Amino acid sequence: MFKNKTSENRNNLCGKKIYELMKNEARKMSQSALADALQLEGIDIDKNAVQRIESGQRFVTDIKLKAICKVLHVSCNQLLS
């Protein structure tokens, strides 16, 4: 049977890492700030969607993942590890 969730019952692998990177003292980015930066990259997203990504409730497409990596200045491998 095919599974779309992690072993922790999350809908994405990157949410926890995104949360950690945003709360990093050097970065200190809010959910609204990330949503705004992603909108500048052409991704239609709001702060509530960012919160659902962080908590693992929302799936993340490869297009969104690429934009998140660009905004946070990290590689996809860093978000998925």
All heavy atoms as a GROMACS GRO file, in nm:
protein
  638
    1MET      N    1   0.084  -0.119   0.000
    1MET     CA    2   0.000   0.000   0.000
    1MET      C    3   0.088   0.125   0.000
    1MET      O    4   0.187   0.133   0.071
    1MET     CB    5  -0.090  -0.003   0.123
    1MET     CG    6  -0.179   0.116   0.135
    1MET     SD    7  -0.283   0.098   0.282
    1MET     CE    8  -0.432   0.162   0.216
    2PHE      N    9   0.052   0.224  -0.079
    2PHE     CA   10   0.129   0.347  -0.092
    2PHE      C   11   0.097   0.442   0.023
    2PHE      O   12  -0.019   0.460   0.059
    2PHE     CB   13   0.096   0.414  -0.226
    2PHE     CG   14   0.184   0.531  -0.257
    2PHE    CD1   15   0.316   0.513  -0.292
    2PHE    CD2   16   0.134   0.659  -0.250
    2PHE    CE1   17   0.397   0.621  -0.320
    2PHE    CE2   18   0.214   0.767  -0.278
    2PHE     CZ   19   0.346   0.748  -0.314
    3LYS      N   20   0.201   0.504   0.080
    3LYS     CA   21   0.184   0.596   0.192
    3LYS      C   22   0.230   0.736   0.152
    3LYS      O   23   0.336   0.749   0.091
    3LYS     CB   24   0.263   0.549   0.313
    3LYS     CG   25   0.213   0.419   0.371
    3LYS     CD   26   0.314   0.365   0.468
    3LYS     CE   27   0.274   0.390   0.609
    3LYS     NZ   28   0.366   0.334   0.706
    4ASN      N   29   0.154   0.838   0.186
    4ASN     CA   30   0.190   0.976   0.158
    4ASN      C   31   0.234   1.051   0.283
    4ASN      O   32   0.242   1.172   0.283
    4ASN     CB   33   0.070   1.052   0.098
    4ASN     CG   34   0.057   1.029  -0.050
    4ASN    OD1   35   0.152   0.992  -0.116
    4ASN    ND2   36  -0.061   1.051  -0.101
    5LYS      N   37   0.259   0.980   0.392
    5LYS     CA   38   0.296   1.045   0.516
    5LYS      C   39   0.427   0.987   0.570
    5LYS      O   40   0.463   0.876   0.539
    5LYS     CB   41   0.185   1.028   0.619
    5LYS     CG   42   0.055   1.096   0.577
    5LYS     CD   43  -0.040   1.102   0.693
    5LYS     CE   44  -0.170   1.163   0.649
    5LYS     NZ   45  -0.184   1.301   0.684
    6THR      N   46   0.493   1.066   0.651
    6THR     CA   47   0.616   1.020   0.714
    6THR      C   48   0.581   0.924   0.827
    6THR      O   49   0.465   0.908   0.862
    6THR     CB   50   0.696   1.138   0.773
    6THR    OG1   51   0.623   1.193   0.882
    6THR    CG2   52   0.724   1.244   0.668
    7SER      N   53   0.682   0.864   0.886
    7SER     CA   54   0.659   0.775   1.000
    7SER      C   55   0.599   0.849   1.119
    7SER      O   56   0.539   0.788   1.207
    7SER     CB   57   0.789   0.706   1.040
    7SER     OG   58   0.886   0.803   1.077
    8GLU      N   59   0.615   0.982   1.121
    8GLU     CA   60   0.558   1.066   1.228
    8GLU      C   61   0.421   1.118   1.189
    8GLU      O   62   0.368   1.209   1.254
    8GLU     CB   63   0.652   1.183   1.258
    8GLU     CG   64   0.788   1.140   1.307
    8GLU     CD   65   0.884   1.258   1.316
    8GLU    OE1   66   0.864   1.359   1.246
    8GLU    OE2   67   0.978   1.248   1.394
    9ASN      N   68   0.364   1.066   1.080
    9ASN     CA   69   0.232   1.105   1.030
    9ASN      C   70   0.228   1.249   0.980
    9ASN      O   71   0.127   1.318   0.993
    9ASN     CB   72   0.124   1.079   1.135
    9ASN     CG   73  -0.012   1.058   1.071
    9ASN    OD1   74  -0.021   1.002   0.962
    9ASN    ND2   75  -0.116   1.102   1.138
   10ARG      N   76   0.339   1.297   0.925
   10ARG     CA   77   0.348   1.432   0.869
   10ARG      C   78   0.334   1.424   0.718
   10ARG      O   79   0.368   1.325   0.657
   10ARG     CB   80   0.482   1.497   0.906
   10ARG     CG   81   0.500   1.517   1.056
   10ARG     CD   82   0.640   1.564   1.091
   10ARG     NE   83   0.671   1.690   1.030
   10ARG     CZ   84   0.646   1.810   1.084
   10ARG    NH1   85   0.589   1.818   1.202
   10ARG    NH2   86   0.679   1.920   1.021
   11ASN      N   87   0.286   1.533   0.657
   11ASN     CA   88   0.267   1.539   0.512
   11ASN      C   89   0.389   1.591   0.437
   11ASN      O   90   0.384   1.604   0.315
   11ASN     CB   91   0.146   1.627   0.478
   11ASN     CG   92   0.016   1.561   0.516
   11ASN    OD1   93   0.001   1.441   0.506
   11ASN    ND2   94  -0.079   1.641   0.561
   12ASN      N   95   0.495   1.624   0.508
   12ASN     CA   96   0.618   1.669   0.442
   12ASN      C   97   0.739   1.635   0.527
   12ASN      O   98   0.727   1.609   0.646
   12ASN     CB   99   0.611   1.820   0.411
   12ASN     CG  100   0.606   1.905   0.536
   12ASN    OD1  101   0.693   1.899   0.621
   12ASN    ND2  102   0.502   1.987   0.548
   13LEU      N  103   0.854   1.637   0.463
   13LEU     CA  104   0.980   1.610   0.532
   13LEU      C  105   1.050   1.738   0.575
   13LEU      O  106   1.136   1.736   0.662
   13LEU     CB  107   1.075   1.534   0.439
   13LEU     CG  108   1.030   1.395   0.396
   13LEU    CD1  109   1.123   1.342   0.287
   13LEU    CD2  110   1.028   1.301   0.515
   14CYS      N  111   1.015   1.850   0.514
   14CYS     CA  112   1.094   1.973   0.532
   14CYS      C  113   1.038   2.070   0.636
   14CYS      O  114   1.107   2.164   0.674
   14CYS     CB  115   1.107   2.044   0.398
   14CYS     SG  116   0.949   2.093   0.326
   15GLY      N  117   0.918   2.051   0.685
   15GLY     CA  118   0.854   2.148   0.774
   15GLY      C  119   0.932   2.178   0.900
   15GLY      O  120   0.949   2.295   0.938
   16LYS      N  121   0.982   2.075   0.965
   16LYS     CA  122   1.059   2.096   1.089
   16LYS      C  123   1.185   2.176   1.063
   16LYS      O  124   1.220   2.266   1.139
   16LYS     CB  125   1.097   1.962   1.152
   16LYS     CG  126   0.985   1.890   1.220
   16LYS     CD  127   1.037   1.762   1.282
   16LYS     CE  128   0.929   1.685   1.353
   16LYS     NZ  129   0.981   1.561   1.412
   17LYS      N  130   1.252   2.145   0.953
   17LYS     CA  131   1.377   2.214   0.920
   17LYS      C  132   1.349   2.360   0.884
   17LYS      O  133   1.425   2.450   0.921
   17LYS     CB  134   1.447   2.141   0.806
   17LYS     CG  135   1.587   2.189   0.782
   17LYS     CD  136   1.676   2.155   0.898
   17LYS     CE  137   1.820   2.183   0.863
   17LYS     NZ  138   1.910   2.149   0.970
   18ILE      N  139   1.240   2.385   0.811
   18ILE     CA  140   1.202   2.522   0.778
   18ILE      C  141   1.179   2.601   0.906
   18ILE      O  142   1.228   2.713   0.921
   18ILE     CB  143   1.076   2.524   0.688
   18ILE    CG1  144   1.110   2.469   0.549
   18ILE    CG2  145   1.019   2.666   0.677
   18ILE    CD1  146   0.990   2.443   0.462
   19TYR      N  147   1.107   2.541   1.000
   19TYR     CA  148   1.082   2.607   1.129
   19TYR      C  149   1.213   2.640   1.200
   19TYR      O  150   1.233   2.751   1.247
   19TYR     CB  151   0.994   2.518   1.217
   19TYR     CG  152   0.971   2.573   1.355
   19TYR    CD1  153   0.874   2.669   1.377
   19TYR    CD2  154   1.048   2.530   1.463
   19TYR    CE1  155   0.854   2.722   1.504
   19TYR    CE2  156   1.028   2.582   1.589
   19TYR     CZ  157   0.931   2.677   1.609
   19TYR     OH  158   0.912   2.730   1.735
   20GLU      N  159   1.304   2.542   1.205
   20GLU     CA  160   1.434   2.564   1.271
   20GLU      C  161   1.512   2.676   1.205
   20GLU      O  162   1.571   2.761   1.273
   20GLU     CB  163   1.516   2.435   1.268
   20GLU     CG  164   1.464   2.325   1.356
   20GLU     CD  165   1.536   2.192   1.332
   20GLU    OE1  166   1.641   2.190   1.264
   20GLU    OE2  167   1.485   2.090   1.380
   21LEU      N  168   1.516   2.677   1.072
   21LEU     CA  169   1.590   2.780   0.999
   21LEU      C  170   1.530   2.918   1.022
   21LEU      O  171   1.602   3.016   1.036
   21LEU     CB  172   1.594   2.748   0.850
   21LEU     CG  173   1.682   2.632   0.810
   21LEU    CD1  174   1.654   2.591   0.666
   21LEU    CD2  175   1.829   2.667   0.828
   22MET      N  176   1.398   2.927   1.026
   22MET     CA  177   1.333   3.056   1.045
   22MET      C  178   1.354   3.110   1.186
   22MET      O  179   1.357   3.231   1.207
   22MET     CB  180   1.183   3.045   1.015
   22MET     CG  181   1.155   3.028   0.867
   22MET     SD  182   0.981   2.996   0.834
   22MET     CE  183   0.899   3.128   0.921
   23LYS      N  184   1.368   3.023   1.284
   23LYS     CA  185   1.385   3.066   1.422
   23LYS      C  186   1.532   3.087   1.459
   23LYS      O  187   1.562   3.135   1.568
   23LYS     CB  188   1.322   2.964   1.518
   23LYS     CG  189   1.174   2.947   1.499
   23LYS     CD  190   1.101   3.080   1.503
   23LYS     CE  191   0.956   3.064   1.465
   23LYS     NZ  192   0.893   3.188   1.423
   24ASN      N  193   1.622   3.053   1.369
   24ASN     CA  194   1.765   3.072   1.389
   24ASN      C  195   1.791   3.218   1.424
   24ASN      O  196   1.739   3.308   1.360
   24ASN     CB  197   1.839   3.032   1.261
   24ASN     CG  198   1.988   3.044   1.272
   24ASN    OD1  199   2.041   3.133   1.338
   24ASN    ND2  200   2.057   2.956   1.205
   25GLU      N  201   1.871   3.242   1.524
   25GLU     CA  202   1.900   3.378   1.570
   25GLU      C  203   1.950   3.469   1.459
   25GLU      O  204   1.917   3.586   1.454
   25GLU     CB  205   2.002   3.376   1.685
   25GLU     CG  206   1.945   3.330   1.817
   25GLU     CD  207   1.835   3.421   1.870
   25GLU    OE1  208   1.848   3.544   1.862
   25GLU    OE2  209   1.735   3.367   1.920
   26ALA      N  210   2.031   3.416   1.369
   26ALA     CA  211   2.086   3.497   1.261
   26ALA      C  212   1.979   3.536   1.159
   26ALA      O  213   1.989   3.638   1.093
   26ALA     CB  214   2.200   3.422   1.192
   27ARG      N  215   1.876   3.454   1.147
   27ARG     CA  216   1.775   3.476   1.043
   27ARG      C  217   1.648   3.541   1.100
   27ARG      O  218   1.597   3.635   1.043
   27ARG     CB  219   1.742   3.342   0.977
   27ARG     CG  220   1.668   3.357   0.849
   27ARG     CD  221   1.658   3.227   0.774
   27ARG     NE  222   1.776   3.208   0.692
   27ARG     CZ  223   1.855   3.102   0.697
   27ARG    NH1  224   1.828   3.004   0.777
   27ARG    NH2  225   1.959   3.093   0.620
   28LYS      N  226   1.593   3.488   1.206
   28LYS     CA  227   1.471   3.538   1.272
   28LYS      C  228   1.366   3.585   1.172
   28LYS      O  229   1.337   3.703   1.160
   28LYS     CB  230   1.504   3.650   1.368
   28LYS     CG  231   1.545   3.604   1.505
   28LYS     CD  232   1.432   3.538   1.577
   28LYS     CE  233   1.464   3.524   1.723
   28LYS     NZ  234   1.384   3.427   1.789
   29MET      N  235   1.310   3.493   1.097
   29MET     CA  236   1.209   3.526   0.997
   29MET      C  237   1.072   3.478   1.046
   29MET      O  238   1.059   3.366   1.093
   29MET     CB  239   1.245   3.458   0.864
   29MET     CG  240   1.150   3.488   0.751
   29MET     SD  241   1.200   3.406   0.597
   29MET     CE  242   1.305   3.533   0.529
   30SER      N  243   0.972   3.562   1.034
   30SER     CA  244   0.836   3.525   1.074
   30SER      C  245   0.768   3.449   0.961
   30SER      O  246   0.814   3.448   0.846
   30SER     CB  247   0.755   3.650   1.107
   30SER     OG  248   0.730   3.724   0.989
   31GLN      N  249   0.657   3.386   0.993
   31GLN     CA  250   0.578   3.316   0.892
   31GLN      C  251   0.530   3.414   0.786
   31GLN      O  252   0.532   3.384   0.667
   31GLN     CB  253   0.461   3.244   0.957
   31GLN     CG  254   0.504   3.130   1.046
   31GLN     CD  255   0.391   3.074   1.130
   31GLN    OE1  256   0.288   3.137   1.148
   31GLN    NE2  257   0.412   2.955   1.182
   32SER      N  258   0.489   3.531   0.828
   32SER     CA  259   0.443   3.634   0.732
   32SER      C  260   0.557   3.679   0.641
   32SER      O  261   0.536   3.697   0.521
   32SER     CB  262   0.388   3.756   0.807
   32SER     OG  263   0.271   3.722   0.875
   33ALA      N  264   0.676   3.696   0.698
   33ALA     CA  265   0.790   3.738   0.618
   33ALA      C  266   0.827   3.632   0.514
   33ALA      O  267   0.858   3.665   0.399
   33ALA     CB  268   0.910   3.769   0.707
   34LEU      N  269   0.822   3.504   0.553
   34LEU     CA  270   0.850   3.397   0.458
   34LEU      C  271   0.744   3.394   0.349
   34LEU      O  272   0.776   3.384   0.231
   34LEU     CB  273   0.858   3.261   0.528
   34LEU     CG  274   0.885   3.142   0.436
   34LEU    CD1  275   1.015   3.158   0.359
   34LEU    CD2  276   0.885   3.012   0.515
   35ALA      N  277   0.618   3.408   0.386
   35ALA     CA  278   0.509   3.410   0.287
   35ALA      C  279   0.528   3.526   0.190
   35ALA      O  280   0.512   3.510   0.069
   35ALA     CB  281   0.374   3.418   0.357
   36ASP      N  282   0.562   3.643   0.243
   36ASP     CA  283   0.584   3.760   0.157
   36ASP      C  284   0.700   3.737   0.060
   36ASP      O  285   0.690   3.770  -0.059
   36ASP     CB  286   0.612   3.885   0.242
   36ASP     CG  287   0.490   3.932   0.320
   36ASP    OD1  288   0.377   3.886   0.289
   36ASP    OD2  289   0.508   4.013   0.413
   37ALA      N  290   0.809   3.680   0.110
   37ALA     CA  291   0.926   3.653   0.025
   37ALA      C  292   0.892   3.550  -0.082
   37ALA      O  293   0.935   3.562  -0.197
   37ALA     CB  294   1.043   3.605   0.110
   38LEU      N  295   0.812   3.450  -0.047
   38LEU     CA  296   0.772   3.349  -0.145
   38LEU      C  297   0.679   3.408  -0.250
   38LEU      O  298   0.686   3.371  -0.367
   38LEU     CB  299   0.705   3.230  -0.075
   38LEU     CG  300   0.800   3.143   0.007
   38LEU    CD1  301   0.723   3.042   0.090
   38LEU    CD2  302   0.900   3.071  -0.084
   39GLN      N  303   0.594   3.502  -0.209
   39GLN     CA  304   0.508   3.568  -0.307
   39GLN      C  305   0.590   3.647  -0.408
   39GLN      O  306   0.556   3.651  -0.526
   39GLN     CB  307   0.406   3.657  -0.236
   39GLN     CG  308   0.298   3.576  -0.167
   39GLN     CD  309   0.195   3.660  -0.094
   39GLN    OE1  310   0.197   3.782  -0.102
   39GLN    NE2  311   0.105   3.594  -0.024
   40LEU      N  312   0.700   3.707  -0.364
   40LEU     CA  313   0.789   3.777  -0.456
   40LEU      C  314   0.854   3.681  -0.555
   40LEU      O  315   0.894   3.721  -0.664
   40LEU     CB  316   0.896   3.854  -0.379
   40LEU     CG  317   0.845   3.972  -0.297
   40LEU    CD1  318   0.959   4.033  -0.215
   40LEU    CD2  319   0.782   4.078  -0.387
   41GLU      N  320   0.862   3.553  -0.518
   41GLU     CA  321   0.916   3.449  -0.606
   41GLU      C  322   0.807   3.388  -0.694
   41GLU      O  323   0.832   3.294  -0.768
   41GLU     CB  324   0.984   3.339  -0.524
   41GLU     CG  325   1.107   3.383  -0.451
   41GLU     CD  326   1.219   3.426  -0.546
   41GLU    OE1  327   1.237   3.362  -0.651
   41GLU    OE2  328   1.287   3.526  -0.514
   42GLY      N  329   0.683   3.437  -0.680
   42GLY     CA  330   0.574   3.388  -0.762
   42GLY      C  331   0.495   3.273  -0.702
   42GLY      O  332   0.416   3.208  -0.771
   43ILE      N  333   0.515   3.246  -0.574
   43ILE     CA  334   0.444   3.138  -0.505
   43ILE      C  335   0.327   3.199  -0.428
   43ILE      O  336   0.347   3.283  -0.340
   43ILE     CB  337   0.538   3.062  -0.408
   43ILE    CG1  338   0.660   3.008  -0.481
   43ILE    CG2  339   0.463   2.953  -0.335
   43ILE    CD1  340   0.630   2.906  -0.588
   44ASP      N  341   0.206   3.158  -0.460
   44ASP     CA  342   0.087   3.210  -0.394
   44ASP      C  343   0.067   3.136  -0.262
   44ASP      O  344   0.017   3.024  -0.259
   44ASP     CB  345  -0.035   3.192  -0.485
   44ASP     CG  346  -0.159   3.258  -0.429
   44ASP    OD1  347  -0.146   3.351  -0.346
   44ASP    OD2  348  -0.270   3.216  -0.467
   45ILE      N  349   0.108   3.199  -0.154
   45ILE     CA  350   0.104   3.136  -0.022
   45ILE      C  351   0.084   3.244   0.084
   45ILE      O  352   0.125   3.359   0.064
   45ILE     CB  353   0.235   3.056   0.001
   45ILE    CG1  354   0.222   2.958   0.116
   45ILE    CG2  355   0.353   3.148   0.019
   45ILE    CD1  356   0.334   2.857   0.122
   46ASP      N  357   0.020   3.208   0.194
   46ASP     CA  358   0.002   3.303   0.303
   46ASP      C  359   0.064   3.247   0.431
   46ASP      O  360   0.114   3.135   0.433
   46ASP     CB  361  -0.146   3.338   0.324
   46ASP     CG  362  -0.232   3.219   0.363
   46ASP    OD1  363  -0.179   3.113   0.399
   46ASP    OD2  364  -0.355   3.233   0.358
   47LYS      N  365   0.060   3.326   0.538
   47LYS     CA  366   0.126   3.283   0.662
   47LYS      C  367   0.062   3.158   0.721
   47LYS      O  368   0.128   3.077   0.785
   47LYS     CB  369   0.132   3.395   0.764
   47LYS     CG  370   0.002   3.428   0.832
   47LYS     CD  371   0.022   3.535   0.938
   47LYS     CE  372  -0.099   3.553   1.022
   47LYS     NZ  373  -0.116   3.452   1.125
   48ASN      N  374  -0.068   3.140   0.698
   48ASN     CA  375  -0.135   3.021   0.749
   48ASN      C  376  -0.085   2.895   0.678
   48ASN      O  377  -0.069   2.790   0.741
   48ASN     CB  378  -0.287   3.033   0.733
   48ASN     CG  379  -0.343   3.144   0.818
   48ASN    OD1  380  -0.300   3.164   0.931
   48ASN    ND2  381  -0.437   3.220   0.765
   49ALA      N  382  -0.059   2.906   0.550
   49ALA     CA  383  -0.004   2.793   0.475
   49ALA      C  384   0.138   2.761   0.523
   49ALA      O  385   0.175   2.644   0.535
   49ALA     CB  386  -0.005   2.822   0.325
   50VAL      N  387   0.216   2.865   0.553
   50VAL     CA  388   0.350   2.844   0.607
   50VAL      C  389   0.341   2.770   0.740
   50VAL      O  390   0.416   2.675   0.765
   50VAL     CB  391   0.426   2.978   0.623
   50VAL    CG1  392   0.557   2.957   0.699
   50VAL    CG2  393   0.451   3.041   0.487
   51GLN      N  394   0.247   2.808   0.825
   51GLN     CA  395   0.229   2.742   0.953
   51GLN      C  396   0.194   2.594   0.933
   51GLN      O  397   0.245   2.508   1.003
   51GLN     CB  398   0.120   2.813   1.034
   51GLN     CG  399   0.104   2.763   1.176
   51GLN     CD  400   0.019   2.638   1.189
   51GLN    OE1  401  -0.076   2.619   1.115
   51GLN    NE2  402   0.055   2.553   1.282
   52ARG      N  403   0.108   2.565   0.836
   52ARG     CA  404   0.070   2.426   0.810
   52ARG      C  405   0.186   2.345   0.752
   52ARG      O  406   0.199   2.226   0.780
   52ARG     CB  407  -0.052   2.420   0.717
   52ARG     CG  408  -0.179   2.469   0.787
   52ARG     CD  409  -0.306   2.440   0.711
   52ARG     NE  410  -0.306   2.484   0.572
   52ARG     CZ  411  -0.338   2.606   0.529
   52ARG    NH1  412  -0.372   2.699   0.615
   52ARG    NH2  413  -0.336   2.634   0.401
   53ILE      N  414   0.274   2.410   0.676
   53ILE     CA  415   0.394   2.342   0.627
   53ILE      C  416   0.485   2.309   0.745
   53ILE      O  417   0.533   2.196   0.759
   53ILE     CB  418   0.469   2.428   0.523
   53ILE    CG1  419   0.389   2.434   0.392
   53ILE    CG2  420   0.610   2.374   0.497
   53ILE    CD1  421   0.442   2.534   0.290
   54GLU      N  422   0.509   2.407   0.831
   54GLU     CA  423   0.595   2.386   0.948
   54GLU      C  424   0.544   2.272   1.036
   54GLU      O  425   0.623   2.194   1.088
   54GLU     CB  426   0.604   2.513   1.032
   54GLU     CG  427   0.682   2.625   0.972
   54GLU     CD  428   0.679   2.750   1.058
   54GLU    OE1  429   0.599   2.758   1.153
   54GLU    OE2  430   0.759   2.839   1.030
   55SER      N  431   0.414   2.265   1.054
   55SER     CA  432   0.357   2.164   1.142
   55SER      C  433   0.337   2.029   1.074
   55SER      O  434   0.296   1.933   1.139
   55SER     CB  435   0.224   2.213   1.199
   55SER     OG  436   0.127   2.224   1.096
   56GLY      N  437   0.366   2.023   0.944
   56GLY     CA  438   0.355   1.896   0.872
   56GLY      C  439   0.216   1.864   0.823
   56GLY      O  440   0.190   1.753   0.777
   57GLN      N  441   0.126   1.959   0.830
   57GLN     CA  442  -0.012   1.936   0.787
   57GLN      C  443  -0.032   1.958   0.638
   57GLN      O  444  -0.135   1.921   0.585
   57GLN     CB  445  -0.107   2.028   0.864
   57GLN     CG  446  -0.107   2.004   1.012
   57GLN     CD  447  -0.189   2.109   1.086
   57GLN    OE1  448  -0.234   2.207   1.029
   57GLN    NE2  449  -0.207   2.087   1.215
   58ARG      N  450   0.064   2.019   0.570
   58ARG     CA  451   0.048   2.055   0.430
   58ARG      C  452   0.158   1.990   0.346
   58ARG      O  453   0.275   1.988   0.385
   58ARG     CB  454   0.054   2.207   0.415
   58ARG     CG  455   0.032   2.256   0.274
   58ARG     CD  456   0.036   2.408   0.271
   58ARG     NE  457   0.037   2.456   0.135
   58ARG     CZ  458  -0.055   2.536   0.084
   58ARG    NH1  459  -0.153   2.579   0.158
   58ARG    NH2  460  -0.046   2.576  -0.041
   59PHE      N  461   0.120   1.939   0.230
   59PHE     CA  462   0.217   1.886   0.135
   59PHE      C  463   0.296   2.002   0.074
   59PHE      O  464   0.244   2.113   0.062
   59PHE     CB  465   0.149   1.809   0.023
   59PHE     CG  466   0.090   1.678   0.067
   59PHE    CD1  467  -0.046   1.666   0.089
   59PHE    CD2  468   0.170   1.567   0.088
   59PHE    CE1  469  -0.102   1.546   0.132
   59PHE    CE2  470   0.117   1.447   0.129
   59PHE     CZ  471  -0.019   1.436   0.151
   60VAL      N  472   0.420   1.977   0.035
   60VAL     CA  473   0.505   2.078  -0.028
   60VAL      C  474   0.544   2.027  -0.166
   60VAL      O  475   0.608   1.922  -0.177
   60VAL     CB  476   0.631   2.106   0.057
   60VAL    CG1  477   0.718   2.211  -0.010
   60VAL    CG2  478   0.593   2.150   0.197
   61THR      N  479   0.507   2.101  -0.268
   61THR     CA  480   0.543   2.061  -0.404
   61THR      C  481   0.690   2.094  -0.429
   61THR      O  482   0.751   2.173  -0.356
   61THR     CB  483   0.458   2.136  -0.508
   61THR    OG1  484   0.487   2.276  -0.501
   61THR    CG2  485   0.309   2.110  -0.487
   62ASP      N  486   0.745   2.035  -0.533
   62ASP     CA  487   0.884   2.063  -0.566
   62ASP      C  488   0.904   2.209  -0.605
   62ASP      O  489   1.008   2.269  -0.576
   62ASP     CB  490   0.935   1.969  -0.676
   62ASP     CG  491   0.849   1.968  -0.801
   62ASP    OD1  492   0.741   2.030  -0.803
   62ASP    OD2  493   0.890   1.903  -0.899
   63ILE      N  494   0.804   2.270  -0.665
   63ILE     CA  495   0.813   2.411  -0.703
   63ILE      C  496   0.822   2.499  -0.578
   63ILE      O  497   0.905   2.590  -0.570
   63ILE     CB  498   0.691   2.452  -0.789
   63ILE    CG1  499   0.696   2.374  -0.921
   63ILE    CG2  500   0.685   2.602  -0.813
   63ILE    CD1  501   0.568   2.378  -1.001
   64LYS      N  502   0.738   2.470  -0.479
   64LYS     CA  503   0.743   2.546  -0.354
   64LYS      C  504   0.873   2.519  -0.280
   64LYS      O  505   0.934   2.610  -0.224
   64LYS     CB  506   0.623   2.511  -0.266
   64LYS     CG  507   0.493   2.570  -0.312
   64LYS     CD  508   0.381   2.538  -0.215
   64LYS     CE  509   0.249   2.597  -0.260
   64LYS     NZ  510   0.183   2.522  -0.365
   65LEU      N  511   0.917   2.394  -0.281
   65LEU     CA  512   1.042   2.359  -0.213
   65LEU      C  513   1.159   2.437  -0.271
   65LEU      O  514   1.241   2.491  -0.197
   65LEU     CB  515   1.067   2.209  -0.223
   65LEU     CG  516   1.189   2.156  -0.150
   65LEU    CD1  517   1.174   2.174   0.001
   65LEU    CD2  518   1.213   2.012  -0.184
   66LYS      N  519   1.164   2.446  -0.403
   66LYS     CA  520   1.272   2.519  -0.468
   66LYS      C  521   1.270   2.666  -0.428
   66LYS      O  522   1.375   2.725  -0.399
   66LYS     CB  523   1.260   2.504  -0.620
   66LYS     CG  524   1.372   2.569  -0.696
   66LYS     CD  525   1.358   2.544  -0.846
   66LYS     CE  526   1.468   2.616  -0.922
   66LYS     NZ  527   1.453   2.601  -1.065
   67ALA      N  528   1.151   2.727  -0.424
   67ALA     CA  529   1.139   2.868  -0.385
   67ALA      C  530   1.176   2.888  -0.238
   67ALA      O  531   1.243   2.986  -0.204
   67ALA     CB  532   0.997   2.916  -0.412
   68ILE      N  533   1.134   2.798  -0.152
   68ILE     CA  534   1.168   2.807  -0.009
   68ILE      C  535   1.320   2.801   0.008
   68ILE      O  536   1.378   2.878   0.084
   68ILE     CB  537   1.098   2.697   0.072
   68ILE    CG1  538   0.946   2.721   0.075
   68ILE    CG2  539   1.154   2.689   0.214
   68ILE    CD1  540   0.864   2.604   0.127
   69CYS      N  541   1.384   2.710  -0.064
   69CYS     CA  542   1.530   2.699  -0.057
   69CYS      C  543   1.597   2.830  -0.100
   69CYS      O  544   1.692   2.876  -0.037
   69CYS     CB  545   1.579   2.586  -0.146
   69CYS     SG  546   1.537   2.423  -0.083
   70LYS      N  547   1.546   2.890  -0.206
   70LYS     CA  548   1.603   3.016  -0.255
   70LYS      C  549   1.588   3.126  -0.151
   70LYS      O  550   1.684   3.198  -0.122
   70LYS     CB  551   1.535   3.056  -0.386
   70LYS     CG  552   1.592   3.181  -0.448
   70LYS     CD  553   1.529   3.211  -0.582
   70LYS     CE  554   1.590   3.336  -0.641
   70LYS     NZ  555   1.530   3.371  -0.770
   71VAL      N  556   1.470   3.138  -0.094
   71VAL     CA  557   1.443   3.243   0.004
   71VAL      C  558   1.526   3.223   0.131
   71VAL      O  559   1.578   3.319   0.188
   71VAL     CB  560   1.291   3.249   0.036
   71VAL    CG1  561   1.264   3.334   0.158
   71VAL    CG2  562   1.214   3.299  -0.085
   72LEU      N  563   1.539   3.098   0.176
   72LEU     CA  564   1.613   3.070   0.300
   72LEU      C  565   1.763   3.051   0.276
   72LEU      O  566   1.838   3.030   0.371
   72LEU     CB  567   1.555   2.947   0.369
   72LEU     CG  568   1.412   2.960   0.422
   72LEU    CD1  569   1.366   2.828   0.483
   72LEU    CD2  570   1.400   3.073   0.522
   73HIS      N  571   1.806   3.056   0.150
   73HIS     CA  572   1.947   3.042   0.113
   73HIS      C  573   2.007   2.910   0.161
   73HIS      O  574   2.113   2.906   0.224
   73HIS     CB  575   2.030   3.158   0.167
   73HIS     CG  576   1.977   3.292   0.127
   73HIS    ND1  577   1.983   3.340  -0.002
   73HIS    CD2  578   1.911   3.387   0.198
   73HIS    CE1  579   1.928   3.459  -0.007
   73HIS    NE2  580   1.882   3.489   0.113
   74VAL      N  581   1.933   2.801   0.133
   74VAL     CA  582   1.979   2.667   0.167
   74VAL      C  583   1.955   2.575   0.048
   74VAL      O  584   1.881   2.610  -0.044
   74VAL     CB  585   1.907   2.609   0.292
   74VAL    CG1  586   1.937   2.692   0.416
   74VAL    CG2  587   1.758   2.600   0.270
   75SER      N  588   2.018   2.458   0.050
   75SER     CA  589   1.995   2.361  -0.056
   75SER      C  590   1.875   2.274  -0.023
   75SER      O  591   1.834   2.265   0.094
   75SER     CB  592   2.120   2.272  -0.073
   75SER     OG  593   2.131   2.185   0.037
   76CYS      N  594   1.821   2.211  -0.124
   76CYS     CA  595   1.709   2.117  -0.101
   76CYS      C  596   1.754   2.005  -0.009
   76CYS      O  597   1.675   1.959   0.075
   76CYS     CB  598   1.659   2.062  -0.234
   76CYS     SG  599   1.568   2.182  -0.331
   77ASN      N  600   1.878   1.960  -0.024
   77ASN     CA  601   1.929   1.853   0.063
   77ASN      C  602   1.924   1.894   0.210
   77ASN      O  603   1.895   1.812   0.296
   77ASN     CB  604   2.071   1.813   0.024
   77ASN     CG  605   2.075   1.734  -0.104
   77ASN    OD1  606   1.974   1.677  -0.146
   77ASN    ND2  607   2.191   1.729  -0.166
   78GLN      N  608   1.954   2.018   0.238
   78GLN     CA  609   1.950   2.065   0.377
   78GLN      C  610   1.808   2.061   0.433
   78GLN      O  611   1.789   2.028   0.551
   78GLN     CB  612   2.003   2.208   0.386
   78GLN     CG  613   2.154   2.217   0.374
   78GLN     CD  614   2.200   2.360   0.374
   78GLN    OE1  615   2.196   2.427   0.272
   78GLN    NE2  616   2.243   2.406   0.491
   79LEU      N  617   1.709   2.093   0.350
   79LEU     CA  618   1.571   2.090   0.399
   79LEU      C  619   1.517   1.949   0.413
   79LEU      O  620   1.430   1.925   0.494
   79LEU     CB  621   1.480   2.170   0.306
   79LEU     CG  622   1.490   2.321   0.314
   79LEU    CD1  623   1.385   2.386   0.224
   79LEU    CD2  624   1.477   2.371   0.456
   80LEU      N  625   1.567   1.857   0.334
   80LEU     CA  626   1.513   1.722   0.334
   80LEU      C  627   1.589   1.626   0.424
   80LEU      O  628   1.544   1.514   0.444
   80LEU     CB  629   1.509   1.668   0.191
   80LEU     CG  630   1.418   1.745   0.095
   80LEU    CD1  631   1.430   1.690  -0.046
   80LEU    CD2  632   1.275   1.744   0.142
   81SER      N  633   1.702   1.670   0.479
   81SER     CA  634   1.779   1.581   0.564
   81SER      C  635   1.733   1.588   0.709
   81SER      O  636   1.666   1.677   0.750
   81SER     CB  637   1.927   1.614   0.556
   81SER     OG  638   1.951   1.745   0.602
   0.00000   0.00000   0.00000
